[in-house]
Amino acid sequence: MEMLRLLTLLFESLPFTDVSNLDCVSFKPNSTNIVVQNLHCNGSHGISVGSLGQYVGETDIVRDVYVYNISMSNTTDGARIKV
């Protein structure tokens, strides 16, 4: 699940499974006011903030992102920032 230029969003109790070689949740540049809670990720990269600094001269902001009560199994990473 990738997010691009989001303003306010709530994800709750979503059972993502078998998302091999993908991010379970990825916050893209300019994502703000997001809550993700009660989520299970299986077989993914985990939760990422990604693609920051991809375009020269662009300011990338990710703020007010809250992640609560997340469980992960068989993930390559837990939480990460990709630049």
C-alpha positions as a Markdown table, in Angstrom:
| # | Residue | x | y | z |
|---|---|---|---|---|
| 1 | Met | 0.0 | 0.0 | 0.0 |
| 2 | Glu | 1.7 | 3.2 | -1.1 |
| 3 | Met | 0.6 | 6.6 | -0.1 |
| 4 | Leu | 1.3 | 9.7 | -2.2 |
| 5 | Arg | 0.3 | 13.3 | -1.2 |
| 6 | Leu | -2.3 | 12.3 | 1.4 |
| 7 | Leu | -3.8 | 14.7 | 3.9 |
| 8 | Thr | -5.8 | 12.8 | 6.5 |
| 9 | Leu | -6.1 | 9.1 | 6.5 |
| 10 | Leu | -6.9 | 6.3 | 9.1 |
| 11 | Phe | -6.1 | 2.7 | 8.5 |
| 12 | Glu | -7.2 | 0.3 | 11.2 |
| 13 | Ser | -7.4 | -3.5 | 11.6 |
| 14 | Leu | -6.2 | -4.4 | 8.1 |
| 15 | Pro | -4.9 | -8.0 | 7.8 |
| 16 | Phe | -2.3 | -7.7 | 5.1 |
| 17 | Thr | -0.7 | -11.0 | 4.4 |
| 18 | Asp | 1.6 | -12.5 | 1.8 |
| 19 | Val | 2.9 | -9.2 | 0.4 |
| 20 | Ser | 6.2 | -10.7 | -0.5 |
| 21 | Asn | 8.9 | -8.3 | -1.6 |
| 22 | Leu | 6.7 | -5.3 | -1.1 |
| 23 | Asp | 6.3 | -2.7 | 1.7 |
| 24 | Cys | 3.3 | -3.5 | 3.9 |
| 25 | Val | 2.8 | 0.3 | 4.2 |
| 26 | Ser | 4.9 | 2.9 | 2.5 |
| 27 | Phe | 4.5 | 6.7 | 3.2 |
| 28 | Lys | 5.6 | 8.6 | 0.2 |
| 29 | Pro | 6.7 | 12.3 | 0.1 |
| 30 | Asn | 4.2 | 14.9 | 1.3 |
| 31 | Ser | 2.1 | 12.4 | 3.3 |
| 32 | Thr | 0.7 | 14.0 | 6.4 |
| 33 | Asn | -1.9 | 13.3 | 9.2 |
| 34 | Ile | -1.9 | 9.5 | 8.8 |
| 35 | Val | -2.8 | 6.9 | 11.5 |
| 36 | Val | -2.1 | 3.2 | 10.9 |
| 37 | Gln | -3.1 | 0.9 | 13.8 |
| 38 | Asn | -4.0 | -2.7 | 14.6 |
| 39 | Leu | -2.2 | -4.0 | 11.5 |
| 40 | His | -0.5 | -7.4 | 10.8 |
| 41 | Cys | 2.1 | -7.6 | 8.1 |
| 42 | Asn | 3.4 | -11.0 | 6.8 |
| 43 | Gly | 6.1 | -11.5 | 4.3 |
| 44 | Ser | 6.9 | -7.9 | 3.5 |
| 45 | His | 9.6 | -5.3 | 3.9 |
| 46 | Gly | 7.7 | -3.8 | 6.8 |
| 47 | Ile | 6.7 | -0.2 | 7.1 |
| 48 | Ser | 8.6 | 2.4 | 5.1 |
| 49 | Val | 8.9 | 6.1 | 4.6 |
| 50 | Gly | 10.1 | 6.1 | 1.0 |
| 51 | Ser | 11.5 | 7.8 | -2.0 |
| 52 | Leu | 12.6 | 10.9 | -0.2 |
| 53 | Gly | 14.9 | 13.1 | -2.2 |
| 54 | Gln | 14.0 | 11.4 | -5.4 |
| 55 | Tyr | 13.5 | 14.6 | -7.4 |
| 56 | Val | 16.2 | 17.3 | -7.3 |
| 57 | Gly | 15.0 | 20.7 | -6.1 |
| 58 | Glu | 11.8 | 19.3 | -4.5 |
| 59 | Thr | 11.1 | 19.4 | -0.8 |
| 60 | Asp | 9.7 | 16.2 | 0.6 |
| 61 | Ile | 7.7 | 16.3 | 3.8 |
| 62 | Val | 6.3 | 13.3 | 5.8 |
| 63 | Arg | 4.8 | 14.4 | 9.1 |
| 64 | Asp | 2.2 | 13.6 | 11.7 |
| 65 | Val | 2.4 | 9.9 | 10.9 |
| 66 | Tyr | 1.4 | 7.7 | 13.8 |
| 67 | Val | 1.8 | 3.9 | 13.7 |
| 68 | Tyr | 0.4 | 1.9 | 16.6 |
| 69 | Asn | -0.1 | -1.8 | 17.5 |
| 70 | Ile | 1.6 | -3.3 | 14.5 |
| 71 | Ser | 2.7 | -7.0 | 14.3 |
| 72 | Met | 5.0 | -8.3 | 11.7 |
| 73 | Ser | 6.2 | -11.8 | 10.7 |
| 74 | Asn | 8.6 | -12.9 | 8.0 |
| 75 | Thr | 9.6 | -9.3 | 7.2 |
| 76 | Thr | 13.0 | -8.2 | 5.9 |
| 77 | Asp | 12.8 | -5.0 | 7.9 |
| 78 | Gly | 10.7 | -3.6 | 10.7 |
| 79 | Ala | 10.5 | 0.2 | 10.0 |
| 80 | Arg | 12.8 | 2.0 | 7.6 |
| 81 | Ile | 13.4 | 5.3 | 5.9 |
| 82 | Lys | 14.4 | 5.0 | 2.2 |
| 83 | Val | 16.3 | 7.9 | 0.7 |
